Amino acid sequence: MSYRTLIQAAELDRLLKDSPARVALFDTSFDLTDPAAGGRSYQAGHIPGARYLSLDEHLSGPKTGRNGRHPLPDREAFAAQMARRGVKDGVQVVVYDRTGAMYAARLWWMLRWAGHEDVAVLDGGLATWQALGLPLQADDAAAAGPAQAQPADGASSPPVTHELPARPARVTTVDRDALLHNLTHATRLVVDARSPDRFRGENETLDPIGGRIPGARNRFFKDNLGPDGRFKPAGVLRAEFQALSDGRPAQDLVMQCGSGVTACHNLLALAHAGLDGAALYPGSWSEWSAWPDAPVATGPA
């Protein structure tokens, strides 16, 4: 069985016990206000076998001042980086963090962008692993090198190759020019994953200008989660997104946020709800607002 949206802690535990060489596990814990905090928390305690990936160092590319706070890296270079860390054909990738998949969803989306399909987010994050009384590893030994995939016992599993083959992306993106055109020739609905106050242009602390892309609607990424920190049931998410979008097909939707990170949370929720196909605007508000001629809307939508 492969997992392509969410995986539960008990399922991950079973996978690690039954086929440890066929699982590539990544901790993406991060803090926008303290970029080193994720690495510290990883060293203090992580799921055994997990490797740490930093949003700034591993999941973002060079900044130009006009391409946002967390631009995507080169796709081929990212795929090669992940192959060195054990992401190969026949390997199930599992990603988690400590903040409700806020950062794990970014790696989930990026691996699909690189063409890898068998990638899932640990539903509820590290807290659900700990809630089952499962062990943590309190050192950084697992970050020392790439995972070494070994042949699995038995002949039922597909062979593991030694590279991550170049494949078409399983996701789509749009750029700033496309969204500028969309302002006057509206064919797509932009959905903003930031908190409602930032969406209205209030309390902006991360980007120099507050506001939103004109015409956007708001779906705060945290609204994808239930009180237990897990994603809401697929049927609930489907109904909520269809109400937000007036029933538009997912292919007509563009997800954005501050810098292309929590927008991936909405994309994961959509995929879990069976509404896969929405696009990501990677630069998001931090790119849009960096241009002096950027149209900006504020206040209630």
C-alpha positions as CSV (number, residue, x, y, z in Angstrom):
1,M,0.0,0.0,0.0
2,S,1.2,3.5,-0.8
3,Y,0.2,6.7,0.9
4,R,-0.2,9.9,-1.1
5,T,-1.8,12.5,1.1
6,L,-2.0,11.5,4.8
7,I,-0.7,8.7,7.0
8,Q,-1.6,7.9,10.6
9,A,1.0,7.4,13.3
10,A,0.1,3.7,13.8
11,E,0.4,3.1,10.0
12,L,3.8,4.8,10.0
13,D,4.9,2.7,12.9
14,R,3.9,-0.5,11.1
15,L,5.7,0.6,7.9
16,L,8.9,1.3,9.8
17,K,8.7,-2.1,11.5
18,D,7.8,-4.1,8.4
19,S,9.8,-2.4,5.6
20,P,12.2,0.2,7.2
21,A,14.4,0.3,4.1
22,R,11.5,1.4,2.0
23,V,10.6,4.4,4.0
24,A,12.3,7.8,3.7
25,L,11.3,9.9,6.7
26,F,11.8,13.7,7.1
27,D,11.3,16.1,9.9
28,T,10.6,19.6,8.5
29,S,10.0,21.5,11.8
30,F,10.7,25.2,11.5
31,D,9.9,28.6,13.0
32,L,9.7,31.7,10.7
33,T,10.7,33.9,13.6
34,D,13.6,31.6,14.7
35,P,15.0,29.7,11.7
36,A,17.4,27.6,13.9
37,A,14.6,26.4,16.2
38,G,13.6,23.5,13.9
39,G,17.0,22.0,13.9
40,R,17.2,22.3,17.7
41,S,13.9,20.6,18.2
42,Y,15.0,17.8,15.8
43,Q,18.1,17.2,17.8
44,A,16.2,17.2,21.0
45,G,13.9,14.4,19.8
46,H,12.7,13.1,16.5
47,I,11.2,9.9,15.1
48,P,14.0,7.3,14.7
49,G,15.4,7.3,11.2
50,A,14.1,10.8,10.3
51,R,16.4,13.3,8.6
52,Y,16.0,17.0,9.0
53,L,15.2,19.4,6.2
54,S,15.1,23.2,6.8
55,L,12.7,25.4,5.0
56,D,15.4,28.0,4.4
57,E,18.3,25.7,3.6
58,H,16.8,22.8,1.8
59,L,13.3,23.7,0.6
60,S,13.9,27.2,-0.9
61,G,16.0,28.7,-3.6
62,P,18.0,31.9,-3.9
63,K,16.1,35.2,-3.3
64,T,16.4,38.1,-5.7
65,G,14.3,40.6,-3.7
66,R,11.4,40.2,-6.2
67,N,10.7,36.5,-6.1
68,G,9.4,36.1,-2.5
69,R,10.7,35.0,0.8
70,H,10.8,31.3,0.0
71,P,11.2,30.9,-3.7
72,L,11.4,27.4,-5.1
73,P,14.8,25.9,-5.8
74,D,15.9,24.5,-9.1
75,R,13.7,21.5,-9.7
76,E,16.4,19.1,-11.0
77,A,18.8,20.1,-8.2
78,F,16.0,19.5,-5.6
79,A,15.2,16.1,-7.1
80,A,18.9,15.1,-7.0
81,Q,19.2,16.3,-3.4
82,M,16.2,14.2,-2.4
83,A,17.6,11.2,-4.2
84,R,20.8,11.5,-2.2
85,R,18.6,11.3,0.9
86,G,16.9,8.1,-0.1
87,V,13.9,9.2,-2.2
88,K,13.8,6.6,-5.0
89,D,11.3,4.5,-6.9
90,G,9.7,2.1,-4.5
91,V,10.3,4.3,-1.5
92,Q,7.4,5.7,0.6
93,V,8.2,9.2,1.8
94,V,6.7,10.4,5.0
95,V,7.0,14.0,6.2
96,Y,6.1,15.5,9.6
97,D,6.6,18.6,11.7
98,R,5.5,20.0,15.0
99,T,3.0,22.7,13.8
100,G,0.1,21.0,12.2
101,A,1.8,20.2,8.8
102,M,2.5,23.9,8.2
103,Y,5.9,23.0,6.8
104,A,5.5,19.3,6.1
105,A,3.0,20.1,3.4
106,R,5.6,22.2,1.6
107,L,7.9,19.1,1.2
108,W,4.9,17.0,0.3
109,W,4.1,19.4,-2.6
110,M,7.7,19.8,-3.7
111,L,8.2,16.0,-4.0
112,R,5.1,15.8,-6.2
113,W,6.5,18.8,-8.1
114,A,9.7,16.6,-8.6
115,G,7.5,13.8,-9.9
116,H,7.5,11.5,-6.9
117,E,4.0,10.2,-6.1
118,D,4.4,8.1,-2.9
119,V,4.7,10.9,-0.4
120,A,2.4,11.5,2.6
121,V,2.2,13.8,5.6
122,L,2.0,12.3,9.1
123,D,-1.5,13.4,10.2
124,G,-1.2,15.3,13.5
125,G,2.6,15.5,13.3
126,L,5.0,14.4,16.0
127,A,2.4,14.8,18.7
128,T,0.4,11.9,17.4
129,W,3.5,9.7,17.4
130,Q,4.2,10.6,21.0
131,A,0.6,10.1,21.9
132,L,1.0,6.4,21.1
133,G,4.0,6.2,23.4
134,L,6.3,5.6,20.4
135,P,10.0,6.3,20.9
136,L,12.0,9.4,19.9
137,Q,15.7,9.6,19.0
138,A,17.4,12.4,20.9
139,D,20.4,13.1,18.7
140,D,21.3,14.1,15.2
141,A,22.9,10.8,14.0
142,A,20.1,10.2,11.4
143,A,21.0,13.5,9.7
144,A,24.6,12.4,9.0
145,G,24.0,11.1,5.5
146,P,21.5,9.9,2.8
147,A,19.3,7.0,3.4
148,Q,20.5,3.7,2.0
149,A,17.6,1.8,0.5
150,Q,18.1,-2.0,0.6
151,P,16.2,-4.7,-1.1
152,A,13.1,-5.7,0.8
153,D,12.4,-9.2,1.9
154,G,10.2,-11.1,-0.5
155,A,9.5,-10.5,-4.1
156,S,6.2,-8.7,-3.8
157,S,7.7,-5.2,-3.6
158,P,8.9,-3.3,-6.7
159,P,12.7,-2.9,-7.1
160,V,14.3,0.2,-5.6
161,T,16.4,2.2,-8.1
162,H,19.5,4.3,-7.3
163,E,18.2,7.6,-8.6
164,L,15.0,9.7,-8.6
165,P,14.1,9.6,-12.3
166,A,13.2,12.7,-14.1
167,R,9.5,12.7,-14.4
168,P,6.8,15.3,-15.3
169,A,5.6,17.3,-12.3
170,R,2.4,16.0,-10.7
171,V,1.4,19.6,-9.7
172,T,1.0,22.9,-11.5
173,T,2.1,26.4,-10.8
174,V,1.2,29.9,-12.0
175,D,3.4,33.0,-12.0
176,R,2.8,36.7,-11.2
177,D,2.2,37.5,-14.9
178,A,-0.6,35.0,-15.1
179,L,-2.3,36.4,-12.0
180,L,-2.0,39.9,-13.3
181,H,-3.7,38.8,-16.5
182,N,-6.3,37.0,-14.3
183,L,-7.3,40.4,-12.7
184,T,-8.9,41.5,-16.0
185,H,-9.6,38.2,-17.6
186,A,-10.8,36.2,-14.6
187,T,-10.7,32.5,-15.3
188,R,-9.2,31.3,-12.0
189,L,-10.1,31.9,-8.3
190,V,-7.2,32.8,-6.0
191,V,-7.4,31.4,-2.5
192,D,-5.2,32.9,0.2
193,A,-4.1,30.7,3.1
194,R,-3.0,33.4,5.5
195,S,-4.8,34.4,8.7
196,P,-7.9,36.5,8.2
197,D,-6.2,39.6,9.7
198,R,-3.3,39.4,7.3
199,F,-5.7,38.8,4.4
200,R,-7.4,42.1,5.3
201,G,-4.1,43.9,5.4
202,E,-3.9,44.1,9.2
203,N,-1.1,43.1,11.6
204,E,1.4,42.4,8.8
205,T,4.7,41.5,10.3
206,L,6.4,39.3,7.7
207,D,6.1,41.4,4.5
208,P,6.6,45.2,4.1
209,I,3.1,45.8,2.6
210,G,-0.2,44.5,4.0
211,G,-3.1,43.4,1.9
212,R,-4.1,40.7,-0.7
213,I,-4.3,40.0,-4.3
214,P,-7.5,41.6,-5.6
215,G,-10.3,39.1,-6.0
216,A,-8.8,36.5,-3.7
217,R,-10.8,34.6,-1.1
218,N,-9.5,33.5,2.3
219,R,-9.1,30.0,3.5
220,F,-6.9,30.1,6.6
221,F,-4.8,26.9,6.5
222,K,-5.4,26.1,10.1
223,D,-9.1,25.7,9.3
224,N,-8.1,22.4,7.6
225,L,-7.5,20.9,11.0
226,G,-9.8,19.7,13.7
227,P,-9.5,20.3,17.4
228,D,-7.2,17.3,17.7
229,G,-4.7,18.7,15.3
230,R,-5.5,16.3,12.5
231,F,-6.9,17.1,9.2
232,K,-10.7,17.2,9.1
233,P,-12.5,14.3,7.3
234,A,-12.3,14.3,3.5
235,G,-16.0,14.9,3.2
236,V,-15.9,17.9,5.5
237,L,-13.0,19.5,3.6
238,R,-14.6,18.8,0.3
239,A,-17.8,20.6,1.4
240,E,-15.9,23.6,2.8
241,F,-13.7,24.1,-0.2
242,Q,-16.6,23.7,-2.6
243,A,-18.6,26.3,-0.6
244,L,-15.6,28.7,-0.7
245,S,-15.1,28.3,-4.4
246,D,-18.8,28.2,-5.4
247,G,-18.4,24.7,-6.7
248,R,-15.6,25.5,-9.1
249,P,-13.4,22.6,-10.2
250,A,-10.1,22.3,-8.5
251,Q,-8.3,23.1,-11.8
252,D,-9.7,26.6,-11.6
253,L,-8.2,27.4,-8.2
254,V,-4.8,29.0,-7.4
255,M,-3.5,28.6,-3.9
256,Q,-1.3,31.3,-2.4
257,C,-0.2,32.6,1.0
258,G,2.7,34.7,2.3
259,S,5.6,32.9,0.6
260,G,4.2,29.7,-1.0
261,V,4.5,27.5,2.2
262,T,1.1,27.3,3.9
263,A,-0.6,27.4,0.5
264,C,0.7,23.9,0.2
265,H,-1.4,23.0,3.3
266,N,-4.5,24.0,1.4
267,L,-3.3,21.9,-1.6
268,L,-2.8,18.9,0.7
269,A,-6.3,19.4,2.2
270,L,-7.8,19.6,-1.3
271,A,-6.0,16.4,-2.4
272,H,-7.1,14.6,0.7
273,A,-10.7,15.8,-0.1
274,G,-10.4,14.3,-3.6
275,L,-10.2,17.8,-5.2
276,D,-6.6,17.5,-6.6
277,G,-5.5,19.7,-9.4
278,A,-5.3,23.3,-8.0
279,A,-2.2,25.3,-8.8
280,L,0.3,27.0,-6.5
281,Y,1.5,30.5,-6.9
282,P,5.0,29.9,-5.4
283,G,6.0,33.6,-4.9
284,S,2.7,34.4,-3.2
285,W,2.1,37.7,-1.4
286,S,5.8,38.2,-0.6
287,E,6.6,38.3,-4.3
288,W,3.4,40.0,-5.4
289,S,3.9,42.9,-2.9
290,A,7.6,43.3,-3.8
291,W,6.7,44.9,-7.1
292,P,6.0,48.6,-6.9
293,D,3.1,48.5,-9.4
294,A,1.3,45.6,-7.6
295,P,-2.5,45.9,-7.3
296,V,-3.4,45.6,-3.6
297,A,-6.8,45.1,-1.9
298,T,-7.4,45.6,1.8
299,G,-10.3,45.3,4.2
300,P,-13.1,42.8,4.2
301,A,-13.5,40.8,1.0
